[in-house]
């Protein structure tokens, strides 16, 4: 199979990391895999054997405005016209998806990695007009298209809440290679804290709710340090200081290998208002690390079932999240092989290998 993955860039987000992981695994199964970047900006290394293309020079950002999207689409169309036809083209993240749609690439799949209706609802709090425009934009891009949803919750959101009645939606969970995560977790890491600590992994963006996380830390009355694996930002430093937690929080930056940090933590906390399928929960379970999370749409409840469901808290509730954190810390380290089996690479890769047979000419 010839398959191409298209994304805006390879900054340090979970969606980008998932794309590279799937690309590498498909290559290892004998498929020819290309990765196409709209802009040549990367925090993640591209695995060996993957054919990489970029539409800009190294470090050069692409314009995200109306005209810039059309320039990117023109460049993208020219690139694919020069390449052999692919059995599947998989785009991820809304800006890139819009560019791919404008380019008219086929057979294109749009991988939806977030619960889009929650994003629209949050935007509505600030401006009903902007929320309406965002909904119409997503309906324009995605209705009548072939979509890959990364969780059952995302699939339901697309069909029911966004009303994409003409879309062909296929659910493929993100793959987690638990053995590979454990190998990486065993690598030496000299910068680890010596004292007990909690960890949060995620960019400093509103969706991740660092404010809620800090409030929960204060209310949990724990002696642990909190480590944030995110790049430093003045606004984040101000937020930590305003909460009176400067002495208890370490902003450790982006790490290409976060797993030694996750494995040595007493607890990983997810505080998001919305996700698609948060890989970090699965990665923590693979490391044997306890987890506590907001019960956000979507993904956490699909991972944290049975006894792990005790450590879910309603979104936006710092007291409830603090209670879940305390309860999780009192529990034994998790043995979650049954959970991880549902997200095994073989299952996800079989889903991608089946895409050429499931694509429909809809638009």
Buried (B, 14 or more C-beta within 10 A) or exposed (E): BBBBBBBBBBBBBBBBBBBBBBBBBBBEBEBBBBBBBBBBBBBBEBBEEBBBBBBBEEEEEBEBEEEBBBBBBBBBBEBBEEEEEBBBBBBBBBBBBBBBBBBEBBBBBBBBBBBBBBBBBBBBEEEEEEBEEBBEEBBEBBBBBBBBBBBBBBBBBBBEBBBBEEBBBBBBBBBBBBEBBBEBBEEEBEEBBEEBBBBBBBBBEEBBBBBBBBBBBBBBEBEBBBBBBBBEBEEBBEBBEEBEBEEBBBBBEBBEEBBBBBBBBBBBBBBBBBBBBBBBBBBBBBBBBBBBBBBBBBBBBBBBEEEBEEBBBEBEBBEBBBBBBBBBBEBEEBEBEEBBEEBBBEEBBEBBBEBBEBBEEEE
